[in-house]
Amino acid sequence: NFMYIESIYKSLLEYGVKISSTEKQIEATDSIYSGKKFIISGSTNLGKKELYAMIEKLGGSEVSTVKQCDWLITSERHNKYNDAIKYGKQVMTEEEFLNSIK
């Protein structure tokens, strides 16, 4: 949905993310997620590929196990959620992530 993507784009700008006018690339500038490692689990509205792309633009990265991550983005309480709690990892929903970058 174009309007949804446009609202995310505006949110990134408000958060301080710079966008190059010639290449339309987003660059992280003092992002709270810079250097943080993420796992996305469960269903998402935006799509995991798109969310990981946003995370990378904010200076974060994708990892493959809960033990390696700083943040778990999830819509469900399942094994990865339980592991994240067990290992003291941060957990948020897709909506919370998107709101955090506004």
N, CA, C and O atoms as a MOPAC input file, in Angstrom:
PM7 MOZYME 1SCF
protein

 N      0.84200 1    -1.17300 1     0.00000 1
 C      0.00000 1     0.00000 1     0.00000 1
 C      0.89200 1     1.24300 1     0.00000 1
 O      1.70100 1     1.43600 1     0.90700 1
 N      0.73700 1     2.07200 1    -1.01400 1
 C      1.57900 1     3.24800 1    -1.18000 1
 C      1.46500 1     4.21700 1    -0.01700 1
 O      2.47600 1     4.75900 1     0.42800 1
 N      0.25900 1     4.44800 1     0.48600 1
 C      0.08200 1     5.40500 1     1.58000 1
 C      0.79500 1     4.93300 1     2.83900 1
 O      1.34000 1     5.74600 1     3.58600 1
 N      0.79500 1     3.61800 1     3.07900 1
 C      1.47700 1     3.05900 1     4.24200 1
 C      2.98400 1     3.26300 1     4.11400 1
 O      3.64600 1     3.66000 1     5.07300 1
 N      3.51900 1     2.99300 1     2.93300 1
 C      4.94800 1     3.17100 1     2.69200 1
 C      5.31800 1     4.65300 1     2.79600 1
 O      6.36800 1     4.99700 1     3.33900 1
 N      4.46800 1     5.51200 1     2.28400 1
 C      4.72400 1     6.94700 1     2.37800 1
 C      4.75200 1     7.40200 1     3.83400 1
 O      5.57400 1     8.24300 1     4.19800 1
 N      3.86300 1     6.85700 1     4.67700 1
 C      3.86200 1     7.23500 1     6.09400 1
 C      5.13200 1     6.74900 1     6.78800 1
 O      5.65400 1     7.43500 1     7.66700 1
 N      5.63500 1     5.57800 1     6.40600 1
 C      6.89500 1     5.07500 1     6.96900 1
 C      8.04500 1     5.98700 1     6.53700 1
 O      8.90600 1     6.34000 1     7.34300 1
 N      8.04700 1     6.35800 1     5.27200 1
 C      9.06600 1     7.26400 1     4.73500 1
 C      9.08900 1     8.57100 1     5.52800 1
 O     10.15700 1     9.04100 1     5.92100 1
 N      7.91700 1     9.15400 1     5.76300 1
 C      7.82300 1    10.40200 1     6.52200 1
 C      8.28100 1    10.20600 1     7.95700 1
 O      8.93200 1    11.07800 1     8.53200 1
 N      7.93900 1     9.06000 1     8.53400 1
 C      8.36300 1     8.76400 1     9.90100 1
 C      9.87500 1     8.68200 1    10.00000 1
 O     10.46700 1     9.18600 1    10.95400 1
 N     10.49700 1     8.05100 1     9.02300 1
 C     11.96100 1     7.95300 1     9.01400 1
 C     12.59000 1     9.34400 1     8.92600 1
 O     13.58000 1     9.62300 1     9.60200 1
 N     12.02500 1    10.20100 1     8.10800 1
 C     12.53300 1    11.56800 1     7.99700 1
 C     12.39800 1    12.31600 1     9.31900 1
 O     13.32200 1    13.01200 1     9.74000 1
 N     11.23400 1    12.17000 1     9.98000 1
 C     11.01400 1    12.81800 1    11.26300 1
 C     11.97800 1    12.30700 1    12.32300 1
 O     12.37000 1    13.05700 1    13.21700 1
 N     12.36100 1    11.04500 1    12.23200 1
 C     13.27900 1    10.44400 1    13.19500 1
 C     14.71900 1    10.90500 1    12.97800 1
 O     15.57400 1    10.71500 1    13.84200 1
 N     14.97900 1    11.50200 1    11.83500 1
 C     16.31300 1    12.00800 1    11.57500 1
 C     17.08600 1    11.21600 1    10.55100 1
 O     18.27400 1    11.46000 1    10.34400 1
 N     16.43000 1    10.26800 1     9.90400 1
 C     17.10000 1     9.48800 1     8.86800 1
 C     17.19500 1    10.35500 1     7.61900 1
 O     16.20400 1    10.94100 1     7.18200 1
 N     18.39200 1    10.43200 1     7.05200 1
 C     18.60400 1    11.25500 1     5.86100 1
 C     18.38700 1    10.42800 1     4.60600 1
 O     18.75000 1     9.25300 1     4.55400 1
 N     17.79500 1    11.04900 1     3.59600 1
 C     17.53300 1    10.37600 1     2.33400 1
 C     18.22000 1    11.16000 1     1.22500 1
 O     18.00800 1    12.36400 1     1.07700 1
 N     19.04200 1    10.46700 1     0.45200 1
 C     19.74400 1    11.08500 1    -0.65900 1
 C     18.75300 1    11.36700 1    -1.78100 1
 O     18.00000 1    10.48100 1    -2.18400 1
 N     18.75100 1    12.57700 1    -2.27900 1
 C     17.78300 1    12.94400 1    -3.31200 1
 C     18.08500 1    12.29600 1    -4.65900 1
 O     17.17300 1    12.12000 1    -5.46700 1
 N     19.32900 1    11.94000 1    -4.91900 1
 C     19.64400 1    11.35400 1    -6.21600 1
 C     19.47200 1     9.84700 1    -6.24400 1
 O     19.06200 1     9.29300 1    -7.26400 1
 N     19.78300 1     9.16300 1    -5.13000 1
 C     19.69500 1     7.71700 1    -5.13100 1
 C     18.56600 1     7.18400 1    -4.26600 1
 O     18.30100 1     5.98200 1    -4.28600 1
 N     17.90300 1     8.02700 1    -3.51700 1
 C     16.80600 1     7.63300 1    -2.63500 1
 C     17.23800 1     6.56300 1    -1.63400 1
 O     16.48300 1     5.63500 1    -1.34800 1
 N     18.45200 1     6.69600 1    -1.10500 1
 C     18.93800 1     5.75300 1    -0.11400 1
 C     18.82400 1     6.36000 1     1.26700 1
 O     19.12200 1     7.53600 1     1.47600 1
 N     18.38800 1     5.54200 1     2.20200 1
 C     18.25000 1     5.97700 1     3.58500 1
 C     19.56300 1     5.67900 1     4.30100 1
 O     20.14700 1     4.61100 1     4.11600 1
 N     20.02200 1     6.61400 1     5.11300 1
 C     21.23800 1     6.41000 1     5.88200 1
 C     20.93000 1     6.60300 1     7.35900 1
 O     20.17300 1     7.50100 1     7.72800 1
 N     21.51800 1     5.75600 1     8.20600 1
 C     21.31800 1     5.86200 1     9.64700 1
 C     22.13100 1     7.02300 1    10.20300 1
 O     23.30700 1     7.18300 1     9.87800 1
 N     21.49600 1     7.82500 1    11.04000 1
 C     22.18900 1     8.90300 1    11.74300 1
 C     21.76400 1     8.84900 1    13.19300 1
 O     20.65200 1     9.25200 1    13.53600 1
 N     22.63800 1     8.35600 1    14.04100 1
 C     22.35500 1     8.23300 1    15.47100 1
 C     21.08000 1     7.43800 1    15.74600 1
 O     20.30200 1     7.80600 1    16.62600 1
 N     20.86500 1     6.38000 1    15.02100 1
 C     19.69400 1     5.52600 1    15.21400 1
 C     19.83200 1     4.75000 1    16.52100 1
 O     20.92400 1     4.30000 1    16.86600 1
 N     18.73400 1     4.59500 1    17.24200 1
 C     18.74800 1     3.79900 1    18.47300 1
 C     18.98500 1     2.32700 1    18.16100 1
 O     19.30100 1     1.55100 1    19.06400 1
 N     18.84000 1     1.93200 1    16.90600 1
 C     19.02600 1     0.54100 1    16.49800 1
 C     20.37500 1     0.29900 1    15.83100 1
 O     20.65000 1    -0.81800 1    15.39200 1
 N     21.21100 1     1.31400 1    15.74900 1
 C     22.51400 1     1.16400 1    15.14200 1
 C     23.33800 1     0.15300 1    15.93900 1
 O     23.50000 1     0.28700 1    17.15200 1
 N     23.85200 1    -0.85500 1    15.24400 1
 C     24.65500 1    -1.88500 1    15.88700 1
 C     23.86400 1    -2.98400 1    16.57300 1
 O     24.45400 1    -3.91600 1    17.12000 1
 N     22.54700 1    -2.89400 1    16.55400 1
 C     21.69500 1    -3.89900 1    17.20500 1
 C     21.37900 1    -5.02900 1    16.24300 1
 O     21.34300 1    -4.84000 1    15.02700 1
 N     21.15100 1    -6.21700 1    16.81100 1
 C     20.87500 1    -7.41700 1    16.01600 1
 C     19.42300 1    -7.83200 1    16.21700 1
 O     18.91000 1    -7.81900 1    17.33600 1
 N     18.76500 1    -8.20100 1    15.11500 1
 C     17.33300 1    -8.48000 1    15.11800 1
 C     16.98100 1    -9.85600 1    14.56000 1
 O     17.66800 1   -10.40000 1    13.69500 1
 N     15.88600 1   -10.39400 1    15.08800 1
 C     15.18200 1   -11.53500 1    14.49300 1
 C     13.72500 1   -11.11600 1    14.37300 1
 O     13.15800 1   -10.53100 1    15.29600 1
 N     13.13100 1   -11.41700 1    13.23700 1
 C     11.69600 1   -11.19100 1    13.03200 1
 C     11.04800 1   -12.56100 1    12.92400 1
 O     11.47200 1   -13.39600 1    12.12500 1
 N     10.01500 1   -12.78800 1    13.73300 1
 C      9.36900 1   -14.09400 1    13.76500 1
 C      7.85200 1   -13.91400 1    13.73800 1
 O      7.32600 1   -12.95300 1    14.30100 1
 N      7.16500 1   -14.82500 1    13.09300 1
 C      5.71200 1   -14.73700 1    12.99000 1
 C      5.30300 1   -13.91500 1    11.78300 1
 O      6.14300 1   -13.50800 1    10.98100 1
 N      4.01400 1   -13.67600 1    11.66000 1
 C      3.50200 1   -12.93200 1    10.50900 1
 C      3.70300 1   -11.43000 1    10.69700 1
 O      3.69800 1   -10.91900 1    11.81700 1
 N      3.88000 1   -10.73400 1     9.56700 1
 C      4.04800 1    -9.28600 1     9.58300 1
 C      3.15400 1    -8.66800 1     8.51900 1
 O      2.81100 1    -9.31700 1     7.53100 1
 N      2.78400 1    -7.42600 1     8.72500 1
 C      1.98500 1    -6.70800 1     7.73600 1
 C      2.86100 1    -6.19400 1     6.59800 1
 O      2.49000 1    -6.27900 1     5.42700 1
 N      4.01400 1    -5.66600 1     6.95200 1
 C      4.89200 1    -5.05700 1     5.96400 1
 C      5.70100 1    -6.09800 1     5.19500 1
 O      6.03200 1    -5.88600 1     4.02800 1
 N      6.01200 1    -7.18800 1     5.82200 1
 C      6.84800 1    -8.21600 1     5.21300 1
 C      8.22300 1    -8.22000 1     5.85400 1
 O      8.80200 1    -7.16300 1     6.10600 1
 N      8.74300 1    -9.40300 1     6.11700 1
 C     10.03100 1    -9.52600 1     6.80400 1
 C     11.16000 1    -8.91100 1     5.99900 1
 O     12.03100 1    -8.24500 1     6.55800 1
 N     11.15300 1    -9.12400 1     4.71000 1
 C     12.21000 1    -8.57800 1     3.85500 1
 C     12.25200 1    -7.05200 1     3.96500 1
 O     13.32700 1    -6.46300 1     4.08200 1
 N     11.09200 1    -6.42300 1     3.92600 1
 C     11.01500 1    -4.96900 1     4.02100 1
 C     11.43900 1    -4.47800 1     5.40100 1
 O     12.13200 1    -3.46800 1     5.52100 1
 N     11.01500 1    -5.20400 1     6.45500 1
 C     11.40500 1    -4.81400 1     7.81200 1
 C     12.91600 1    -4.93600 1     8.00800 1
 O     13.54300 1    -4.04300 1     8.57900 1
 N     13.50200 1    -6.03900 1     7.53600 1
 C     14.95100 1    -6.18100 1     7.64700 1
 C     15.67200 1    -5.08700 1     6.86600 1
 O     16.71400 1    -4.60000 1     7.30600 1
 N     15.13700 1    -4.69800 1     5.72500 1
 C     15.74100 1    -3.61100 1     4.94500 1
 C     15.71200 1    -2.30600 1     5.73900 1
 O     16.68900 1    -1.55700 1     5.73900 1
 N     14.59700 1    -2.03100 1     6.41400 1
 C     14.49400 1    -0.83200 1     7.24700 1
 C     15.48800 1    -0.88600 1     8.39500 1
 O     16.14900 1     0.10600 1     8.70200 1
 N     15.59100 1    -2.05600 1     9.03200 1
 C     16.51700 1    -2.23200 1    10.15200 1
 C     17.95200 1    -1.98300 1     9.69400 1
 O     18.72000 1    -1.31100 1    10.38100 1
 N     18.30700 1    -2.52300 1     8.54100 1
 C     19.65500 1    -2.31300 1     8.00800 1
 C     19.91600 1    -0.84600 1     7.70500 1
 O     21.01600 1    -0.34900 1     7.94900 1
 N     18.92900 1    -0.15800 1     7.18400 1
 C     19.08100 1     1.26900 1     6.89200 1
 C     19.25500 1     2.07200 1     8.17500 1
 O     19.85100 1     3.14900 1     8.16100 1
 N     18.73600 1     1.54800 1     9.28300 1
 C     18.87300 1     2.21300 1    10.58600 1
 C     20.13200 1     1.76500 1    11.32500 1
 O     20.35200 1     2.16000 1    12.47000 1
 N     20.95800 1     0.94400 1    10.67700 1
 C     22.21600 1     0.53000 1    11.26500 1
 C     22.18400 1    -0.79600 1    11.98800 1
 O     23.19300 1    -1.20500 1    12.56200 1
 N     21.04100 1    -1.48800 1    11.97500 1
 C     20.91800 1    -2.79300 1    12.61100 1
 C     21.21700 1    -3.91100 1    11.63100 1
 O     21.50200 1    -3.67000 1    10.45800 1
 N     21.14700 1    -5.14700 1    12.13400 1
 C     21.41700 1    -6.29000 1    11.26800 1
 C     20.54700 1    -7.48100 1    11.65800 1
 O     19.97900 1    -7.53100 1    12.74900 1
 N     20.46100 1    -8.42500 1    10.74500 1
 C     19.69700 1    -9.65800 1    10.94200 1
 C     20.62400 1   -10.74500 1    11.47100 1
 O     21.75600 1   -10.88400 1    11.00700 1
 N     20.14100 1   -11.51500 1    12.44200 1
 C     20.86300 1   -12.68900 1    12.93200 1
 C     19.92600 1   -13.88800 1    12.88300 1
 O     18.72100 1   -13.73400 1    12.68300 1
 N     20.48700 1   -15.08900 1    13.06800 1
 C     19.68500 1   -16.29600 1    12.87300 1
 C     19.19000 1   -16.95500 1    14.15800 1
 O     18.29900 1   -17.80300 1    14.10700 1
 N     19.74800 1   -16.58200 1    15.30800 1
 C     19.28300 1   -17.21700 1    16.54800 1
 C     18.93800 1   -16.17300 1    17.60100 1
 O     19.46800 1   -15.06100 1    17.59800 1
 N     18.05400 1   -16.54900 1    18.48600 1
 C     17.63400 1   -15.65000 1    19.56400 1
 C     18.81600 1   -15.31300 1    20.47100 1
 O     18.92600 1   -14.18400 1    20.94900 1
 N     19.69400 1   -16.27600 1    20.71100 1
 C     20.86100 1   -16.01800 1    21.55800 1
 C     21.72300 1   -14.88100 1    21.01200 1
 O     22.34000 1   -14.14800 1    21.78400 1
 N     21.77000 1   -14.73000 1    19.68100 1
 C     22.59400 1   -13.69900 1    19.04900 1
 C     21.91300 1   -12.33400 1    19.00900 1
 O     22.59700 1   -11.32100 1    18.85900 1
 N     20.60300 1   -12.27600 1    19.13700 1
 C     19.87500 1   -11.02700 1    18.88500 1
 C     19.84200 1   -10.11000 1    20.10900 1
 O     20.02300 1   -10.53500 1    21.25000 1
 N     19.60200 1    -8.83700 1    19.81100 1
 C     19.28500 1    -7.85900 1    20.84900 1
 C     17.77500 1    -7.67600 1    20.92300 1
 O     17.21600 1    -7.45400 1    21.99700 1
 N     17.11800 1    -7.77300 1    19.76300 1
 C     15.67600 1    -7.53500 1    19.64400 1
 C     14.99400 1    -8.66200 1    18.87500 1
 O     15.51700 1    -9.15100 1    17.87400 1
 N     13.82200 1    -9.06500 1    19.35700 1
 C     12.93400 1    -9.97200 1    18.63400 1
 C     11.68700 1    -9.17700 1    18.27900 1
 O     11.02800 1    -8.61800 1    19.15400 1
 N     11.36900 1    -9.13100 1    16.99400 1
 C     10.11700 1    -8.52700 1    16.54000 1
 C      9.19400 1    -9.68800 1    16.21400 1
 O      9.50300 1   -10.51300 1    15.35500 1
 N      8.05700 1    -9.75200 1    16.90300 1
 C      7.16400 1   -10.88900 1    16.73500 1
 C      5.70900 1   -10.49800 1    16.91500 1
 O      5.39100 1    -9.50500 1    17.56900 1
 N      4.84100 1   -11.29100 1    16.32900 1
 C      3.39500 1   -11.09600 1    16.48200 1
 C      2.78900 1   -12.21600 1    17.32200 1
 O      1.58900 1   -12.21600 1    17.59900 1
 N      3.62500 1   -13.16600 1    17.72300 1
 C      3.10800 1   -14.35500 1    18.40100 1
 C      3.96300 1   -14.71500 1    19.61400 1
 O      5.15100 1   -14.40000 1    19.67100 1
 N      3.34100 1   -15.37200 1    20.56600 1
 C      4.08400 1   -15.90100 1    21.71600 1
 C      4.34300 1   -17.37100 1    21.44900 1
 O      3.45300 1   -18.20500 1    21.61700 1
 N      5.55600 1   -17.68900 1    21.03500 1
 C      5.93900 1   -19.03600 1    20.63100 1
 C      7.32500 1   -19.33400 1    21.18300 1
 O      7.78900 1   -18.62900 1    22.07900 1
 N      7.99100 1   -20.35000 1    20.67700 1
 C      9.30000 1   -20.74900 1    21.20000 1
 C     10.33100 1   -19.62300 1    21.14500 1
 O     11.07100 1   -19.42200 1    22.10800 1
 N     10.39300 1   -18.89300 1    20.04100 1
 C     11.37000 1   -17.79700 1    19.94700 1
 C     11.04800 1   -16.71400 1    20.97400 1
 O     11.95400 1   -16.13500 1    21.57400 1
 N      9.77500 1   -16.44300 1    21.17400 1
 C      9.37300 1   -15.47000 1    22.19300 1
 C      9.82200 1   -15.95000 1    23.56800 1
 O     10.41700 1   -15.18900 1    24.33100 1
 N      9.53900 1   -17.21100 1    23.88200 1
 C      9.93300 1   -17.77300 1    25.18100 1
 C     11.44500 1   -17.73600 1    25.37000 1
 O     11.92900 1   -17.42400 1    26.45800 1
 N     12.19300 1   -18.05300 1    24.31000 1
 C     13.65400 1   -17.99400 1    24.37800 1
 C     14.14200 1   -16.56300 1    24.60600 1
 O     15.06900 1   -16.33300 1    25.38300 1
 N     13.51800 1   -15.61100 1    23.92900 1
 C     13.91400 1   -14.21200 1    24.09800 1
 C     13.73400 1   -13.77000 1    25.54400 1
 O     14.60000 1   -13.09600 1    26.10100 1
 N     12.62900 1   -14.14100 1    26.14500 1
 C     12.38500 1   -13.80600 1    27.54500 1
 C     13.41800 1   -14.50800 1    28.43100 1
 O     13.98300 1   -13.90200 1    29.34100 1
 N     13.65000 1   -15.76700 1    28.15800 1
 C     14.61600 1   -16.57400 1    28.92700 1
 C     16.01300 1   -15.94600 1    28.90200 1
 O     16.69000 1   -15.90400 1    29.92900 1
 N     16.44400 1   -15.45900 1    27.74100 1
 C     17.78200 1   -14.89400 1    27.58100 1
 C     17.83800 1   -13.38400 1    27.82900 1
 O     18.88400 1   -12.76400 1    27.63300 1
 N     16.72700 1   -12.79200 1    28.25500 1
 C     16.71900 1   -11.36600 1    28.58100 1
 C     16.78600 1   -10.44800 1    27.38600 1
 O     17.30700 1    -9.33700 1    27.48500 1
 N     16.26600 1   -10.89600 1    26.25200 1
 C     16.27500 1   -10.08700 1    25.02800 1
 C     15.07300 1    -9.14400 1    25.01300 1
 O     14.07000 1    -9.39300 1    25.68200 1
 N     15.18200 1    -8.07300 1    24.25100 1
 C     14.08200 1    -7.13200 1    24.07700 1
 C     13.09200 1    -7.69600 1    23.06300 1
 O     13.49500 1    -8.29700 1    22.06700 1
 N     11.79000 1    -7.50500 1    23.31400 1
 C     10.74300 1    -8.02100 1    22.43000 1
 C      9.79000 1    -6.88000 1    22.09800 1
 O      9.41900 1    -6.09900 1    22.97300 1
 N      9.39600 1    -6.78800 1    20.83400 1
 C      8.39600 1    -5.81100 1    20.42100 1
 C      7.63700 1    -6.33300 1    19.21000 1
 O      8.08400 1    -7.25100 1    18.52400 1
 N      6.48900 1    -5.73300 1    18.96600 1
 C      5.69100 1    -6.07600 1    17.79000 1
 C      6.15600 1    -5.21700 1    16.60400 1
 O      6.90100 1    -4.25200 1    16.77200 1
 N      5.70800 1    -5.58500 1    15.43300 1
 C      5.99900 1    -4.79000 1    14.23800 1
 C      5.49800 1    -3.36100 1    14.42000 1
 O      6.19500 1    -2.40300 1    14.08400 1
 N      4.29100 1    -3.22500 1    14.95000 1
 C      3.71300 1    -1.89400 1    15.15700 1
 C      4.55800 1    -1.06700 1    16.12400 1
 O      4.78100 1     0.12200 1    15.89400 1
 N      5.02600 1    -1.68900 1    17.19900 1
 C      5.87400 1    -0.97700 1    18.15600 1
 C      7.17800 1    -0.53800 1    17.49800 1
 O      7.65400 1     0.57100 1    17.74200 1
 N      7.76000 1    -1.40700 1    16.66300 1
 C      8.98100 1    -1.03400 1    15.94800 1
 C      8.73600 1     0.17500 1    15.04800 1
 O      9.48900 1     1.14800 1    15.08300 1
 N      7.68400 1     0.10700 1    14.24800 1
 C      7.38900 1     1.20500 1    13.32000 1
 C      7.11000 1     2.50400 1    14.08200 1
 O      7.53800 1     3.57600 1    13.65400 1
 N      6.40400 1     2.41500 1    15.19300 1
 C      6.14500 1     3.60900 1    16.00800 1
 C      7.43200 1     4.15900 1    16.62100 1
 O      7.56200 1     5.36700 1    16.82100 1
 N      8.37500 1     3.27500 1    16.91500 1
 C      9.62200 1     3.72000 1    17.55200 1
 C     10.52200 1     4.50800 1    16.60800 1
 O     11.42700 1     5.20900 1    17.06000 1
 N     10.28900 1     4.40300 1    15.33100 1
 C     11.13700 1     5.12400 1    14.37700 1
 C     10.44000 1     6.35600 1    13.81200 1
 O     10.92000 1     6.96800 1    12.85800 1
 N      9.32900 1     6.70700 1    14.39700 1
 C      8.62800 1     7.92400 1    13.94200 1
 C      9.34500 1     9.16300 1    14.40800 1
 O      8.90300 1    10.27600 1    14.12200 1

